[in-house]
Each structure stands twice: as structure tokens, then as C-alpha cells.
Amino acid sequence: MKDLYSVLGVAKNASESEIKSAYRKLARKYHPDLNKDNPNAAEMFKEISAAYDILGDKDKRQKYDNNEIDAEGKPTGFGAGFGGAQGFGDGGFGDGGNFYSFHSSGNPFGRGQSQGGFDFSSIFGDDIFSSFAGGQNFRGGARTSRKGTDIAYNMKISFLDAALGSEQQVFIGSKTVNVKVPAGSVDGQTLRLKGLGNAGVNGGANGDVLITLNVSSHPYFKADGNDILLDLPISLKEAVLGAKITVPTISGKVNVKIPPYSDSGEKLRLKGKGIKSQNKVGDEIITLKVITSKTKSSDLERVLENITNENVRNF
């Protein structure tokens, strides 16, 4: 017969909290749901649970220490068995002798508490044992359905695929899944594909696939809500005399007229050339950036020398 203190790995003079802590650690270590590849886990779990059923109960522990009951919670002598019994139950001394072990029915989770009154949900919560022994609920014995777990996936897409919307393919497990990316999607956004995750338990719904978008930056476009922002470099000549320039948009190139005597920081708005989402159409906002030439030009210098100085500062 095994020594229950050795089963839990504690000394015989261990405190109640030490016994509880040891049981909690071992129960989590050997819980069958967490050790599906270990065929011995279920048996180990039953063994440590049976040990705790006795050592975790003050009265039972005292009787065990006094050799009044054995490691299975059974009386060690004929007289001891009848001393406290009021009648015979299904287990010989059943409930009358108060020696009922919570695993005696063949289902280690058929009752929410041991006969000594300890509530195992205080350690694990109500659901951790629900799938053990055929999915029986720890408190009531009824089969409990649970939704399957979700699958997380990171997907990298280009700026334009996110802005315009696109359809992407991802490989999840052995399946190819088509993912519709809505127009105007942004970096870090999560798309939920319902029912494509892991299978549920006992008839529960399947989990979902959660796809987090990693949107690449663009060399010259930026998004601001549904608007697209573009910095447009123009030369000094184009700024002073005006010009017609071909500029990019997310849907193709268009011609833009630069008014004469334009200045850096001035903005032009291209209506409807931004992101087209379900309920809004954005614009493309162009910010002019006047760029002076770094190449020496005697003609430019001569022209500028003949221009009357103009006070452009107000300080």
C-alpha cells in the first residue's frame, strides 16, 4: 500500500497549506487534458487526487495517521468499520461511516466536493475537469459542450492591398483559406473567420481563426482614415510659373495643375481619390514641397539678382 504523503511528495508533518500546494502543483502537472500524449497521466492524476481526498480532509487525515483507515479510505479493522457506521451503503461502509472516497464511483469527477467538504473548484475553477472522464462536468455529472479554441495567425500584406481591399490566401493546418481584406484595413487590425478554428468539445461550436494584419509601409503614400496623404516635390520654376504634373494615386496616375506662385506646405485636394470603404470615400491630399536645385546656375542667379527684394518675414 502506497504512503499517501509520498504520493504528494510532502512530509508527514506538512501543514494543510503545504499539502494543498503540493496537490495543486501535481494536479496541474498530470491533468489528462494537458497530457494527451502521456498514457500514464490519467492514472497518476487519479492517484494524487485520491491521496488528497484523505490528506486534504482534517478528520480523514487524522484517521489515516492513526491507522484507522488505509490509503483507500477503508477501515483498517472490522471493529473500526462498524464503530461509526449507521448502515451499509453501496460501498460497504458508504456514507454511513463517512469513508466515502470521491473516486469510489469510478468517475473521479462525479461530485463537486469530497465527503469532507473540500471544493476542488477553488483550485482549478469549474471547467478544468469538464473534459476528463468523457467530458463529464465536475459539479453535476452532465456532459458539457465547449467552444473550440481559436487559432491566431499573422498575415503580412502591402499598403495598397490594405487600402484598396483584396483577397489573400493563407494556409492554416492542412487547409487553404481565402481571406477577404476590407478596403481601408490598417496595421494591427484583426479579422475574425468564424467557425474555422479548432473543433468544439461534446458538440460545442468550432473556434474561430483570428488574423492580425501586418501592413507594410509605402514609399510615398500614407493613410489618414479614408484619406491618402502624398508629399509632392516641385521645383522652384514649377512653384513660380505653375505647372501640370502627373501624380500617383492608389487607383492610378492623374494630372494635377500646380497654380503659379505656389509655396511649400500648400495643399491640393483630389476629391474621391482616397480609400473607398463601405460607408465613406476619402480624398487624396497633396502637400507641396518646393525643392531648390543644388546645381549651380548662373542664369538663375542673374535673374534673381535683378528681382527687387521682397520682405517675406513679419518679425
C-alpha angles and dihedrals in degrees: 000000000000122000108244093213089056090049090058093037096237135124121257090248093051116139123244091255092051091052092047092048092049092049093048091052094047094043091055091045095053103030106136094227089060095043105045091147093053111079091190095056096086093053092047090049092053090048096052091043091053090049092051092047087068104030092042091058114075096212095044092047091053091050090048091050089050091049090243091126131024131229090281093053093252122137112262095217138036092240093047090054094056096038096084101017121117096182144332120281130185091287099050096253093024117158095337094073094038090234095120111143115209090229096049093097091063091251112090090200102043092112131044093221137028117245087262089064102250113151109217091194087072087071104035108014125241099292109045094087096038097102097043119104095019098323097297115164114247094228106040111013093240120131110256122211117215134188115250120253121268124248118226120211134176117214125190116211136169125260092248094049088054095044097045097033122243146185117251133186122224130180114228114179105315095333132095110219126194111220122198110212110202119230111264096031114159137209112283095020116141123221118201121213104194120221097005096102130087120321120268126246122251094355096320121147120273118259123248135250112241112202118193114202120226103195116198119227120250124232094238112358126085128181126229106180104298093340124095117217123210130178108213118200114211131180125245089252092052090048094051102037099029124235147201110246132183110231132183125246128182089259099043143296124311135180118251127193115224110208117231116264093023118168136211112274096029114131134221122196124213105199117225095004095111133079117321108210127169096276106020143039117209133205134234111244115202120200114200119228114191110213120197119213119255090203115099112246120184091189092056092046092050092050093048092048089059093051116099112246113257124203105234096167128081098197 
